[in-house]
Every structure is written in structure tokens, then in C-alpha cells.
Amino acid sequence: MAHIVSVLIVAPFLVTGLIYFIARKLYRHNRKAFHTAVNISTPFYMIAVVILLSQLFHVEVTGYLFILLLVMMMVIIFFQWKYNTEILFRKAFKLLWRICFLLFVFLYFVLIVYGIVYRIFFY
């Protein structure tokens, strides 16, 4: 069981694909299945990026991650207040969650490529 969990954490694209496949069979709508896969797999990408940063650079970034998420949420809420004068926390959290997915998928693949290149040339 521990091996399965570790693979899912280290390879979150497998989680995304698996959840998308299951959700597509359940919902029969590609868009809803995609959003479900994104929503469920975002924490896996966050954990994988933290693990990759720890392994590649020997740095703990968990605290910085929480601070980054809080700052991003504050910025989203500020702009929501500025343009709509009404703050909808559900909408703000949904936007934050989708931004986090995009950010951490990008960071995950950048760190994977960096790790591979570093191991090939400098190890």
C-alpha cells in the first residue's frame, strides 16, 4: 500500500489520468471529468513539487508554500473586492485552486526536466 501511495505522490500525472478516465466514465462529459481530475489531483502536484525541491536542492519549502498560497488568496480577494465590491470566497478559492494546478504542473515538469538533465550531466 505504501508503494502505491508513494507512486501516486511522485507521479501525479498518473493520478490525473486515472481520475480523468474514471470521471469520464461516470459523468460522460469531458469538461466535467477534466475539472474533477484537476480538482482532485492538485494536492498531488503540490506534494510532488515539495518533494522534488527537497530532493534536488535540499530545501524545505512547505512553510513558503503556505505563505505563497495565502498571498495568492489575498491578491485574488483584493481584485475581487476592487472590481466587484462583493467578495465571494467560494469563487476566490476555486480560482486559487485552478491557478495552483497550473502553477504546480508547470513547476513539476520543470523540476523533472531539471533533475534529469542534472543527473545526466553532473552526477
Summary of the structure (lengths in Angstrom):
residues: 123
radius of gyration: 16.8
end to end distance: 31.4
largest distance: 54.3
contacts: 316
relative contact order: 0.10
helix: 89%
strand: 0%
